[in-house]
Amino acid sequence: MIKALKPLILLFILCCAGTRLSAQHTFELSNVSRLKTYQDSLQRMSDATYNASNDQERLFANSQFIKTLVTALKTPASFNFPFDSLKRISVMKSPNNTLRIFSWYVPGDDGSYRFYGAIQMATKDGKLKMFPLIDDTNNIKDLNQITGNKNWYGARYYQVIPIVMNGRAPYYILLGWKGNNAKTSKKVIDILSFDKADQPVFGKAIFDGLKGEVIKNRIVFEYNKLNSMTLTLDRSVNMIVFDHLAPFSAEMQGNFEFYASDLSFDAYKIVGGRLKLVENVEMKNEPNAMDDFYIDPKDKQIKAEKKL
């Protein structure tokens, strides 16, 4: 009798398992459908932000975007939804799949930019764990200052590079574009880590410059707004390669409105978890095609008109 019951019990277990899998699959499809709907709304709000005619309208549209994005990210398992239709929003997932960073900017009438963002962490139960990023650039007078998510040195990130040393919790090298004002643009190499309370920290004393130079916590480049600048990870040599910026002439030293690439390249080589400056690097490959994307489209139009 017991032997006869065993096949029935096994069949019952398999049926229950199949029912659970079917319910889970339906639940996942439902979430994906909801996230696609949110994404469509976010795309419209993003367009409204950038097509607005003045600061007030832009900031209002952006506030609606932020509210909808937070609601979308509260959807279970949203971490795996790419949001790849949001072309103006950078969504960078770390290669180790532990976090992703949303970042974007809103241009001002005066040629300035305000940056917005959030760090979303992967969680085992799929629930939202997020840190808003609040741009505090105007109050950061020391570029070497260690900051947090509530006094963030804002940027639109386009590369996230995890660094793991001796099995310790990783930190992340962030490469970002940071439009500045009507005359200059900036790019930044920042470092993201997490403290003992699992709070985000930006900046880390790992930049080794030339002999006698102070060790820096972040690197900021500033240059003429109508020029582009290469700043990218070259994985073949494990270096972050960038244009060497120089003034158009000696008397313009320190006036970044007149800085541009002098057609040479420097790099930070990743060595032992630190970034060591290497000058006059020979570029074997063409600069990353993504670099030119991080010029404001309005500036591209101005540059094209000047050539006519």
Stockholm file with secondary structure:
# STOCKHOLM 1.0

chainA/1-308         MIKALKPLILLFILCCAGTRLSAQHTFELSNVSRLKTYQDSLQRMSDATYNASNDQERLFANSQFIKTLVTALKTPASFNFPFDSLKRISVMKSPNNTLRIFSWYVPGDDGSYRFYGAIQMATKDGKLKMFPLIDDTNNIKDLNQITGNKNWYGARYYQVIPIVMNGRAPYYILLGWKGNNAKTSKKVIDILSFDKADQPVFGKAIFDGLKGEVIKNRIVFEYNKLNSMTLTLDRSVNMIVFDHLAPFSAEMQGNFEFYASDLSFDAYKIVGGRLKLVENVEMKNEPNAMDDFYIDPKDKQIKAEKKL
#=GR chainA/1-308 SS CHHHHHHHHHHHHHHHHHHHHHHHHHHHHHHHHHHHHHHHHHHHHHHHHHHCSSHHHHHHHHHHHHHHHHHHHTSTTGGGCCCTTCTTSEEEECTTSSEEEEEEEEECTTSCEEEEEEEEECCTTCCCCEEEEEBCGGGCCCTTCCEEGGGBCCCEEEEEEEECCTTCCCEEEEEEEEECSSSEEEEEEEEEEECTTSCEEECCSCEECSTTCCCBSCEEEEEETTSCCCEEEETTTTEEEEEEEEESSGGGTTCGGGEEEEEEEEEEEEETTEEEEECSCCCCSCCCTTGGGGSCHHHHHHHHHHHC
#=GC SS_cons         CHHHHHHHHHHHHHHHHHHHHHHHHHHHHHHHHHHHHHHHHHHHHHHHHHHCSSHHHHHHHHHHHHHHHHHHHTSTTGGGCCCTTCTTSEEEECTTSSEEEEEEEEECTTSCEEEEEEEEECCTTCCCCEEEEEBCGGGCCCTTCCEEGGGBCCCEEEEEEEECCTTCCCEEEEEEEEECSSSEEEEEEEEEEECTTSCEEECCSCEECSTTCCCBSCEEEEEETTSCCCEEEETTTTEEEEEEEEESSGGGTTCGGGEEEEEEEEEEEEETTEEEEECSCCCCSCCCTTGGGGSCHHHHHHHHHHHC
//
